[in-house]
């Protein structure tokens, strides 16, 4: 399976452009709040047994946006919430 970020930016040039675009979007105050809300909703490191492919996919999208758009590699810790059905 192709990683989500390779679908978004398949070449080195596309990755560089996407990274710059994400930094411009997510390093503002509003962008940081949006990225934090996305991480809270689908934390990239929170994989609970029984998660659906859809839930894993959401986490992969958030991971890609965090990777390219955050100016720090530190993710906030995942919230310990029970899985939803």
Residue, then its C-alpha position, 0 to 999 in steps of 0.5 A: x500500500x502506498x503511504x498517504x504522504x506519497x500520494x500527496x507529494x510523490x516526488x522530492x520537489x512535490x514534498x518540498x512544496x507541500x512541506x512549505x505550504x503546510x508550514x505556511x498554513x500551520x505555523x500561524x496561531x490559527x494553524x497551530x490550533x487547527x493542527x492541535x485539534x486534528x491531533x486531538x481527534x485522530x492522534x497519529x500514535x494512538x492505535x488501539x486494538x479494534x480500530x477500523x481501517x478508516x480510523x487508521x487512515x485518519x491518523x495517517x492523514x493527521x501524521x502527514x499534516x503534522x510531519x510537514x506542517x509542525x515546526x516541532x517534531x514533538x507530538x502532544x501525548x495521546x489522550x487515553x479514551x476508550x475506542x468508539x464503536 
